[in-house]
Amino acid sequence: MPKQTKKSNTTTKRSVNNSQGSSADSVFFLKLVLFMVLGSMWVKVTHQDTLGLPIPIGLIIGLMFTTHEHFQIDRKIEFAVLLVAMLVGYFAPFGLYIAF
């Protein structure tokens, strides 16, 4: 009988380890989604419809967050996501428009 209890304990330990791994993946995916949304934000300043100056404010804020990242491998992926999001955000019609 003691052998059966031992098997159930190892099964329980394995299931706990699997749940921790999947939560780390979901946290990483959430960070990538947040960096994608943040990187696509632009501030576009125009002066009487003649002079337009786009500023990638989301990229600047995202770079500040990414430089404080603990894992260096994740930084490279997050930099790539920020750059792709910046290009998408430049051509997409969303962001903050300031006209004076």
Backbone as XML, in Angstrom:
<?xml version="1.0"?>
<chain id="A" units="angstrom">
  <residue number="1" name="MET">
    <atom name="N" x="0.778" y="-1.213" z="0.000"/>
    <atom name="CA" x="0.000" y="0.000" z="0.000"/>
    <atom name="C" x="0.828" y="1.291" z="0.000"/>
  </residue>
  <residue number="2" name="PRO">
    <atom name="N" x="1.963" y="1.350" z="0.689"/>
    <atom name="CA" x="2.726" y="2.598" z="0.684"/>
    <atom name="C" x="3.217" y="2.988" z="-0.701"/>
  </residue>
  <residue number="3" name="LYS">
    <atom name="N" x="3.394" y="2.031" z="-1.605"/>
    <atom name="CA" x="3.859" y="2.360" z="-2.946"/>
    <atom name="C" x="2.815" y="3.172" z="-3.708"/>
  </residue>
  <residue number="4" name="GLN">
    <atom name="N" x="1.553" y="2.911" z="-3.504"/>
    <atom name="CA" x="0.496" y="3.654" z="-4.188"/>
    <atom name="C" x="0.479" y="5.108" z="-3.742"/>
  </residue>
  <residue number="5" name="THR">
    <atom name="N" x="0.705" y="5.353" z="-2.475"/>
    <atom name="CA" x="0.732" y="6.735" z="-2.012"/>
    <atom name="C" x="1.919" y="7.468" z="-2.611"/>
  </residue>
  <residue number="6" name="LYS">
    <atom name="N" x="3.001" y="6.779" z="-2.768"/>
    <atom name="CA" x="4.181" y="7.405" z="-3.339"/>
    <atom name="C" x="3.945" y="7.794" z="-4.789"/>
  </residue>
  <residue number="7" name="LYS">
    <atom name="N" x="3.261" y="6.952" z="-5.542"/>
    <atom name="CA" x="2.955" y="7.262" z="-6.933"/>
    <atom name="C" x="2.026" y="8.467" z="-7.031"/>
  </residue>
  <residue number="8" name="SER">
    <atom name="N" x="1.060" y="8.553" z="-6.156"/>
    <atom name="CA" x="0.139" y="9.689" z="-6.217"/>
    <atom name="C" x="0.847" y="10.989" z="-5.872"/>
  </residue>
  <residue number="9" name="ASN">
    <atom name="N" x="1.850" y="10.935" z="-4.995"/>
    <atom name="CA" x="2.613" y="12.137" z="-4.660"/>
    <atom name="C" x="3.427" y="12.621" z="-5.856"/>
  </residue>
  <residue number="10" name="THR">
    <atom name="N" x="4.029" y="11.705" z="-6.609"/>
    <atom name="CA" x="4.802" y="12.123" z="-7.774"/>
    <atom name="C" x="3.902" y="12.671" z="-8.856"/>
  </residue>
  <residue number="11" name="THR">
    <atom name="N" x="2.716" y="12.119" z="-8.989"/>
    <atom name="CA" x="1.760" y="12.628" z="-9.970"/>
    <atom name="C" x="1.338" y="14.046" z="-9.605"/>
  </residue>
  <residue number="12" name="THR">
    <atom name="N" x="1.133" y="14.294" z="-8.338"/>
    <atom name="CA" x="0.738" y="15.628" z="-7.896"/>
    <atom name="C" x="1.858" y="16.633" z="-8.153"/>
  </residue>
  <residue number="13" name="LYS">
    <atom name="N" x="3.082" y="16.242" z="-7.913"/>
    <atom name="CA" x="4.206" y="17.146" z="-8.145"/>
    <atom name="C" x="4.342" y="17.483" z="-9.622"/>
  </residue>
  <residue number="14" name="ARG">
    <atom name="N" x="4.114" y="16.525" z="-10.474"/>
    <atom name="CA" x="4.209" y="16.788" z="-11.911"/>
    <atom name="C" x="3.139" y="17.754" z="-12.380"/>
  </residue>
  <residue number="15" name="SER">
    <atom name="N" x="1.929" y="17.602" z="-11.877"/>
    <atom name="CA" x="0.855" y="18.493" z="-12.310"/>
    <atom name="C" x="1.100" y="19.918" z="-11.837"/>
  </residue>
  <residue number="16" name="VAL">
    <atom name="N" x="1.723" y="20.081" z="-10.674"/>
    <atom name="CA" x="2.053" y="21.422" z="-10.188"/>
    <atom name="C" x="3.107" y="22.049" z="-11.086"/>
  </residue>
  <residue number="17" name="ASN">
    <atom name="N" x="4.104" y="21.290" z="-11.499"/>
    <atom name="CA" x="5.143" y="21.828" z="-12.374"/>
    <atom name="C" x="4.580" y="22.217" z="-13.740"/>
  </residue>
  <residue number="18" name="ASN">
    <atom name="N" x="3.649" y="21.452" z="-14.264"/>
    <atom name="CA" x="3.045" y="21.785" z="-15.555"/>
    <atom name="C" x="2.224" y="23.063" z="-15.475"/>
  </residue>
  <residue number="19" name="SER">
    <atom name="N" x="1.531" y="23.289" z="-14.382"/>
    <atom name="CA" x="0.733" y="24.508" z="-14.266"/>
    <atom name="C" x="1.622" y="25.742" z="-14.145"/>
  </residue>
  <residue number="20" name="GLN">
    <atom name="N" x="2.780" y="25.615" z="-13.517"/>
    <atom name="CA" x="3.694" y="26.751" z="-13.417"/>
    <atom name="C" x="4.284" y="27.098" z="-14.774"/>
  </residue>
  <residue number="21" name="GLY">
    <atom name="N" x="4.581" y="26.108" z="-15.600"/>
    <atom name="CA" x="5.128" y="26.355" z="-16.928"/>
    <atom name="C" x="4.130" y="27.027" z="-17.839"/>
  </residue>
  <residue number="22" name="SER">
    <atom name="N" x="2.874" y="26.635" z="-17.768"/>
    <atom name="CA" x="1.869" y="27.243" z="-18.637"/>
    <atom name="C" x="1.561" y="28.671" z="-18.203"/>
  </residue>
  <residue number="23" name="SER">
    <atom name="N" x="1.658" y="28.959" z="-16.899"/>
    <atom name="CA" x="1.418" y="30.335" z="-16.466"/>
    <atom name="C" x="2.546" y="31.249" z="-16.918"/>
  </residue>
  <residue number="24" name="ALA">
    <atom name="N" x="3.781" y="30.745" z="-16.965"/>
    <atom name="CA" x="4.894" y="31.560" z="-17.453"/>
    <atom name="C" x="4.727" y="31.857" z="-18.936"/>
  </residue>
  <residue number="25" name="ASP">
    <atom name="N" x="4.206" y="30.902" z="-19.700"/>
    <atom name="CA" x="3.949" y="31.138" z="-21.118"/>
    <atom name="C" x="2.864" y="32.178" z="-21.323"/>
  </residue>
  <residue number="26" name="SER">
    <atom name="N" x="1.821" y="32.127" z="-20.509"/>
    <atom name="CA" x="0.738" y="33.090" z="-20.673"/>
    <atom name="C" x="1.190" y="34.498" z="-20.280"/>
  </residue>
  <residue number="27" name="VAL">
    <atom name="N" x="2.060" y="34.603" z="-19.296"/>
    <atom name="CA" x="2.599" y="35.915" z="-18.907"/>
    <atom name="C" x="3.453" y="36.477" z="-20.039"/>
  </residue>
  <residue number="28" name="PHE">
    <atom name="N" x="4.258" y="35.628" z="-20.654"/>
    <atom name="CA" x="5.098" y="36.073" z="-21.771"/>
    <atom name="C" x="4.233" y="36.512" z="-22.948"/>
  </residue>
  <residue number="29" name="PHE">
    <atom name="N" x="3.175" y="35.757" z="-23.249"/>
    <atom name="CA" x="2.280" y="36.124" z="-24.341"/>
    <atom name="C" x="1.574" y="37.440" z="-24.042"/>
  </residue>
  <residue number="30" name="LEU">
    <atom name="N" x="1.157" y="37.649" z="-22.798"/>
    <atom name="CA" x="0.516" y="38.906" z="-22.416"/>
    <atom name="C" x="1.478" y="40.084" z="-22.589"/>
  </residue>
  <residue number="31" name="LYS">
    <atom name="N" x="2.754" y="39.889" z="-22.223"/>
    <atom name="CA" x="3.732" y="40.960" z="-22.417"/>
    <atom name="C" x="3.919" y="41.279" z="-23.894"/>
  </residue>
  <residue number="32" name="LEU">
    <atom name="N" x="3.932" y="40.256" z="-24.742"/>
    <atom name="CA" x="4.072" y="40.509" z="-26.178"/>
    <atom name="C" x="2.882" y="41.281" z="-26.730"/>
  </residue>
  <residue number="33" name="VAL">
    <atom name="N" x="1.684" y="40.945" z="-26.286"/>
    <atom name="CA" x="0.489" y="41.667" z="-26.742"/>
    <atom name="C" x="0.536" y="43.116" z="-26.270"/>
  </residue>
  <residue number="34" name="LEU">
    <atom name="N" x="0.939" y="43.333" z="-25.025"/>
    <atom name="CA" x="1.030" y="44.701" z="-24.515"/>
    <atom name="C" x="2.084" y="45.515" z="-25.253"/>
  </residue>
  <residue number="35" name="PHE">
    <atom name="N" x="3.215" y="44.882" z="-25.572"/>
    <atom name="CA" x="4.244" y="45.587" z="-26.344"/>
    <atom name="C" x="3.764" y="45.877" z="-27.763"/>
  </residue>
  <residue number="36" name="MET">
    <atom name="N" x="2.940" y="45.002" z="-28.316"/>
    <atom name="CA" x="2.408" y="45.234" z="-29.663"/>
    <atom name="C" x="1.462" y="46.442" z="-29.659"/>
  </residue>
  <residue number="37" name="VAL">
    <atom name="N" x="0.603" y="46.519" z="-28.672"/>
    <atom name="CA" x="-0.322" y="47.658" z="-28.577"/>
    <atom name="C" x="0.441" y="48.940" z="-28.257"/>
  </residue>
  <residue number="38" name="LEU">
    <atom name="N" x="1.369" y="48.872" z="-27.326"/>
    <atom name="CA" x="2.136" y="50.054" z="-26.932"/>
    <atom name="C" x="3.015" y="50.556" z="-28.067"/>
  </residue>
  <residue number="39" name="GLY">
    <atom name="N" x="3.651" y="49.657" z="-28.791"/>
    <atom name="CA" x="4.548" y="50.058" z="-29.865"/>
    <atom name="C" x="3.853" y="50.701" z="-31.042"/>
  </residue>
  <residue number="40" name="SER">
    <atom name="N" x="2.561" y="50.445" z="-31.195"/>
    <atom name="CA" x="1.843" y="51.012" z="-32.336"/>
    <atom name="C" x="1.313" y="52.422" z="-32.080"/>
  </residue>
  <residue number="41" name="MET">
    <atom name="N" x="1.527" y="52.970" z="-30.900"/>
    <atom name="CA" x="1.044" y="54.308" z="-30.574"/>
    <atom name="C" x="1.992" y="55.386" z="-31.096"/>
  </residue>
  <residue number="42" name="TRP">
    <atom name="N" x="1.439" y="56.324" z="-31.794"/>
    <atom name="CA" x="2.178" y="57.454" z="-32.352"/>
    <atom name="C" x="1.500" y="58.749" z="-31.923"/>
  </residue>
  <residue number="43" name="VAL">
    <atom name="N" x="2.270" y="59.803" z="-31.803"/>
    <atom name="CA" x="1.748" y="61.158" z="-31.646"/>
    <atom name="C" x="2.091" y="61.884" z="-32.935"/>
  </residue>
  <residue number="44" name="LYS">
    <atom name="N" x="1.055" y="62.332" z="-33.644"/>
    <atom name="CA" x="1.270" y="63.019" z="-34.917"/>
    <atom name="C" x="0.889" y="64.483" z="-34.749"/>
  </residue>
  <residue number="45" name="VAL">
    <atom name="N" x="1.882" y="65.340" z="-34.861"/>
    <atom name="CA" x="1.696" y="66.778" z="-34.667"/>
    <atom name="C" x="1.671" y="67.436" z="-36.039"/>
  </residue>
  <residue number="46" name="THR">
    <atom name="N" x="0.631" y="68.229" z="-36.290"/>
    <atom name="CA" x="0.544" y="68.970" z="-37.558"/>
    <atom name="C" x="0.328" y="70.446" z="-37.260"/>
  </residue>
  <residue number="47" name="HIS">
    <atom name="N" x="0.836" y="71.264" z="-38.151"/>
    <atom name="CA" x="0.659" y="72.712" z="-38.029"/>
    <atom name="C" x="-0.045" y="73.202" z="-39.287"/>
  </residue>
  <residue number="48" name="GLN">
    <atom name="N" x="-1.311" y="73.510" z="-39.168"/>
    <atom name="CA" x="-2.160" y="74.038" z="-40.240"/>
    <atom name="C" x="-2.094" y="73.178" z="-41.500"/>
  </residue>
  <residue number="49" name="ASP">
    <atom name="N" x="-2.133" y="71.898" z="-41.348"/>
    <atom name="CA" x="-2.157" y="70.919" z="-42.446"/>
    <atom name="C" x="-0.972" y="71.027" z="-43.407"/>
  </residue>
  <residue number="50" name="THR">
    <atom name="N" x="0.099" y="71.673" z="-43.005"/>
    <atom name="CA" x="1.249" y="71.768" z="-43.899"/>
    <atom name="C" x="2.444" y="70.965" z="-43.388"/>
  </residue>
  <residue number="51" name="LEU">
    <atom name="N" x="2.718" y="71.067" z="-42.125"/>
    <atom name="CA" x="3.885" y="70.408" z="-41.557"/>
    <atom name="C" x="3.420" y="69.309" z="-40.611"/>
  </residue>
  <residue number="52" name="GLY">
    <atom name="N" x="3.828" y="68.075" z="-40.895"/>
    <atom name="CA" x="3.460" y="66.956" z="-40.035"/>
    <atom name="C" x="4.693" y="66.320" z="-39.417"/>
  </residue>
  <residue number="53" name="LEU">
    <atom name="N" x="4.623" y="66.062" z="-38.129"/>
    <atom name="CA" x="5.744" y="65.459" z="-37.428"/>
    <atom name="C" x="5.243" y="64.256" z="-36.630"/>
  </residue>
  <residue number="54" name="PRO">
    <atom name="N" x="5.494" y="63.041" z="-37.137"/>
    <atom name="CA" x="5.095" y="61.863" z="-36.356"/>
    <atom name="C" x="6.178" y="61.501" z="-35.340"/>
  </residue>
  <residue number="55" name="ILE">
    <atom name="N" x="5.755" y="61.219" z="-34.108"/>
    <atom name="CA" x="6.680" y="60.850" z="-33.032"/>
    <atom name="C" x="6.254" y="59.479" z="-32.499"/>
  </residue>
  <residue number="56" name="PRO">
    <atom name="N" x="7.141" y="58.486" z="-32.550"/>
    <atom name="CA" x="6.769" y="57.150" z="-32.058"/>
    <atom name="C" x="6.852" y="57.061" z="-30.530"/>
  </residue>
  <residue number="57" name="ILE">
    <atom name="N" x="5.873" y="57.628" z="-29.854"/>
    <atom name="CA" x="5.894" y="57.690" z="-28.393"/>
    <atom name="C" x="5.768" y="56.299" z="-27.774"/>
  </residue>
  <residue number="58" name="GLY">
    <atom name="N" x="5.027" y="55.412" z="-28.422"/>
    <atom name="CA" x="4.899" y="54.050" z="-27.911"/>
    <atom name="C" x="6.208" y="53.288" z="-27.967"/>
  </residue>
  <residue number="59" name="LEU">
    <atom name="N" x="6.980" y="53.524" z="-29.022"/>
    <atom name="CA" x="8.294" y="52.880" z="-29.128"/>
    <atom name="C" x="9.226" y="53.375" z="-28.036"/>
  </residue>
  <residue number="60" name="ILE">
    <atom name="N" x="9.197" y="54.660" z="-27.763"/>
    <atom name="CA" x="10.073" y="55.238" z="-26.738"/>
    <atom name="C" x="9.732" y="54.671" z="-25.359"/>
  </residue>
  <residue number="61" name="ILE">
    <atom name="N" x="8.440" y="54.612" z="-25.038"/>
    <atom name="CA" x="8.018" y="54.061" z="-23.741"/>
    <atom name="C" x="8.304" y="52.567" z="-23.685"/>
  </residue>
  <residue number="62" name="GLY">
    <atom name="N" x="8.058" y="51.867" z="-24.772"/>
    <atom name="CA" x="8.329" y="50.435" z="-24.815"/>
    <atom name="C" x="9.796" y="50.103" z="-24.661"/>
  </residue>
  <residue number="63" name="LEU">
    <atom name="N" x="10.667" y="50.929" z="-25.242"/>
    <atom name="CA" x="12.107" y="50.715" z="-25.077"/>
    <atom name="C" x="12.538" y="50.912" z="-23.627"/>
  </residue>
  <residue number="64" name="MET">
    <atom name="N" x="11.911" y="51.861" z="-22.947"/>
    <atom name="CA" x="12.237" y="52.058" z="-21.528"/>
    <atom name="C" x="11.822" y="50.835" z="-20.711"/>
  </residue>
  <residue number="65" name="PHE">
    <atom name="N" x="10.639" y="50.288" z="-20.996"/>
    <atom name="CA" x="10.196" y="49.093" z="-20.278"/>
    <atom name="C" x="11.067" y="47.884" z="-20.615"/>
  </residue>
  <residue number="66" name="THR">
    <atom name="N" x="11.450" y="47.754" z="-21.872"/>
    <atom name="CA" x="12.206" y="46.589" z="-22.304"/>
    <atom name="C" x="13.627" y="46.594" z="-21.760"/>
  </residue>
  <residue number="67" name="THR">
    <atom name="N" x="14.229" y="47.746" z="-21.612"/>
    <atom name="CA" x="15.595" y="47.782" z="-21.095"/>
    <atom name="C" x="15.674" y="47.341" z="-19.636"/>
  </residue>
  <residue number="68" name="HIS">
    <atom name="N" x="14.568" y="47.376" z="-18.922"/>
    <atom name="CA" x="14.537" y="46.917" z="-17.540"/>
    <atom name="C" x="14.124" y="45.455" z="-17.428"/>
  </residue>
  <residue number="69" name="GLU">
    <atom name="N" x="14.068" y="44.756" z="-18.551"/>
    <atom name="CA" x="13.685" y="43.340" z="-18.569"/>
    <atom name="C" x="14.804" y="42.502" z="-17.967"/>
  </residue>
  <residue number="70" name="HIS">
    <atom name="N" x="14.435" y="41.476" z="-17.217"/>
    <atom name="CA" x="15.416" y="40.646" z="-16.514"/>
    <atom name="C" x="16.145" y="39.689" z="-17.451"/>
  </residue>
  <residue number="71" name="PHE">
    <atom name="N" x="15.419" y="39.071" z="-18.381"/>
    <atom name="CA" x="16.017" y="38.075" z="-19.263"/>
    <atom name="C" x="16.437" y="38.722" z="-20.575"/>
  </residue>
  <residue number="72" name="GLN">
    <atom name="N" x="17.675" y="38.546" z="-20.970"/>
    <atom name="CA" x="18.183" y="39.193" z="-22.174"/>
    <atom name="C" x="17.620" y="38.562" z="-23.441"/>
  </residue>
  <residue number="73" name="ILE">
    <atom name="N" x="17.286" y="37.277" z="-23.410"/>
    <atom name="CA" x="16.698" y="36.628" z="-24.586"/>
    <atom name="C" x="15.337" y="37.241" z="-24.888"/>
  </residue>
  <residue number="74" name="ASP">
    <atom name="N" x="14.572" y="37.521" z="-23.853"/>
    <atom name="CA" x="13.263" y="38.130" z="-24.048"/>
    <atom name="C" x="13.387" y="39.544" z="-24.604"/>
  </residue>
  <residue number="75" name="ARG">
    <atom name="N" x="14.455" y="40.237" z="-24.296"/>
    <atom name="CA" x="14.633" y="41.605" z="-24.804"/>
    <atom name="C" x="14.683" y="41.636" z="-26.316"/>
  </residue>
  <residue number="76" name="LYS">
    <atom name="N" x="15.393" y="40.704" z="-26.898"/>
    <atom name="CA" x="15.511" y="40.686" z="-28.358"/>
    <atom name="C" x="14.160" y="40.474" z="-29.014"/>
  </residue>
  <residue number="77" name="ILE">
    <atom name="N" x="13.371" y="39.590" z="-28.458"/>
    <atom name="CA" x="12.035" y="39.335" z="-29.007"/>
    <atom name="C" x="11.158" y="40.564" z="-28.817"/>
  </residue>
  <residue number="78" name="GLU">
    <atom name="N" x="11.233" y="41.194" z="-27.663"/>
    <atom name="CA" x="10.412" y="42.367" z="-27.403"/>
    <atom name="C" x="10.826" y="43.551" z="-28.272"/>
  </residue>
  <residue number="79" name="PHE">
    <atom name="N" x="12.125" y="43.712" z="-28.552"/>
    <atom name="CA" x="12.565" y="44.756" z="-29.478"/>
    <atom name="C" x="11.978" y="44.515" z="-30.863"/>
  </residue>
  <residue number="80" name="ALA">
    <atom name="N" x="11.983" y="43.274" z="-31.313"/>
    <atom name="CA" x="11.427" y="42.950" z="-32.627"/>
    <atom name="C" x="9.931" y="43.224" z="-32.673"/>
  </residue>
  <residue number="81" name="VAL">
    <atom name="N" x="9.220" y="42.872" z="-31.622"/>
    <atom name="CA" x="7.771" y="43.132" z="-31.575"/>
    <atom name="C" x="7.504" y="44.630" z="-31.578"/>
  </residue>
  <residue number="82" name="LEU">
    <atom name="N" x="8.293" y="45.399" z="-30.835"/>
    <atom name="CA" x="8.113" y="46.851" z="-30.815"/>
    <atom name="C" x="8.363" y="47.473" z="-32.188"/>
  </residue>
  <residue number="83" name="LEU">
    <atom name="N" x="9.384" y="47.009" z="-32.896"/>
    <atom name="CA" x="9.674" y="47.570" z="-34.220"/>
    <atom name="C" x="8.580" y="47.239" z="-35.233"/>
  </residue>
  <residue number="84" name="VAL">
    <atom name="N" x="8.092" y="46.017" z="-35.201"/>
    <atom name="CA" x="7.001" y="45.641" z="-36.116"/>
    <atom name="C" x="5.746" y="46.441" z="-35.783"/>
  </residue>
  <residue number="85" name="ALA">
    <atom name="N" x="5.444" y="46.585" z="-34.497"/>
    <atom name="CA" x="4.270" y="47.354" z="-34.086"/>
    <atom name="C" x="4.416" y="48.820" z="-34.464"/>
  </residue>
  <residue number="86" name="MET">
    <atom name="N" x="5.639" y="49.346" z="-34.401"/>
    <atom name="CA" x="5.863" y="50.738" z="-34.784"/>
    <atom name="C" x="5.548" y="50.946" z="-36.265"/>
  </residue>
  <residue number="87" name="LEU">
    <atom name="N" x="5.981" y="50.029" z="-37.105"/>
    <atom name="CA" x="5.703" y="50.147" z="-38.538"/>
    <atom name="C" x="4.210" y="50.007" z="-38.833"/>
  </residue>
  <residue number="88" name="VAL">
    <atom name="N" x="3.546" y="49.098" z="-38.152"/>
    <atom name="CA" x="2.098" y="48.936" z="-38.342"/>
    <atom name="C" x="1.371" y="50.189" z="-37.872"/>
  </residue>
  <residue number="89" name="GLY">
    <atom name="N" x="1.790" y="50.724" z="-36.727"/>
    <atom name="CA" x="1.145" y="51.915" z="-36.176"/>
    <atom name="C" x="1.368" y="53.162" z="-37.007"/>
  </residue>
  <residue number="90" name="TYR">
    <atom name="N" x="2.445" y="53.211" z="-37.773"/>
    <atom name="CA" x="2.702" y="54.379" z="-38.612"/>
    <atom name="C" x="1.678" y="54.479" z="-39.746"/>
  </residue>
  <residue number="91" name="PHE">
    <atom name="N" x="1.322" y="53.338" z="-40.318"/>
    <atom name="CA" x="0.386" y="53.349" z="-41.442"/>
    <atom name="C" x="-1.067" y="53.214" z="-41.008"/>
  </residue>
  <residue number="92" name="ALA">
    <atom name="N" x="-1.320" y="52.769" z="-39.800"/>
    <atom name="CA" x="-2.697" y="52.627" z="-39.311"/>
    <atom name="C" x="-3.217" y="53.990" z="-38.846"/>
  </residue>
  <residue number="93" name="PRO">
    <atom name="N" x="-4.512" y="54.230" z="-39.011"/>
    <atom name="CA" x="-5.058" y="55.544" z="-38.645"/>
    <atom name="C" x="-5.462" y="55.650" z="-37.178"/>
  </residue>
  <residue number="94" name="PHE">
    <atom name="N" x="-4.583" y="55.249" z="-36.256"/>
    <atom name="CA" x="-4.899" y="55.451" z="-34.854"/>
    <atom name="C" x="-3.674" y="56.021" z="-34.149"/>
  </residue>
  <residue number="95" name="GLY">
    <atom name="N" x="-3.916" y="56.618" z="-33.021"/>
    <atom name="CA" x="-2.866" y="57.298" z="-32.272"/>
    <atom name="C" x="-3.416" y="58.631" z="-31.802"/>
  </residue>
  <residue number="96" name="LEU">
    <atom name="N" x="-2.549" y="59.516" z="-31.417"/>
    <atom name="CA" x="-2.938" y="60.829" z="-30.942"/>
    <atom name="C" x="-2.559" y="61.867" z="-31.986"/>
  </residue>
  <residue number="97" name="TYR">
    <atom name="N" x="-3.548" y="62.618" z="-32.461"/>
    <atom name="CA" x="-3.307" y="63.669" z="-33.458"/>
    <atom name="C" x="-3.415" y="65.022" z="-32.787"/>
  </residue>
  <residue number="98" name="ILE">
    <atom name="N" x="-2.376" y="65.826" z="-32.929"/>
    <atom name="CA" x="-2.358" y="67.175" z="-32.368"/>
    <atom name="C" x="-2.211" y="68.160" z="-33.510"/>
  </residue>
  <residue number="99" name="ALA">
    <atom name="N" x="-3.183" y="69.044" z="-33.645"/>
    <atom name="CA" x="-3.150" y="70.055" z="-34.710"/>
    <atom name="C" x="-3.205" y="71.446" z="-34.073"/>
  </residue>
  <residue number="100" name="PHE">
    <atom name="N" x="-2.292" y="72.306" z="-34.499"/>
    <atom name="CA" x="-2.320" y="73.698" z="-33.998"/>
    <atom name="C" x="-1.974" y="74.647" z="-35.096"/>
  </residue>
</chain>
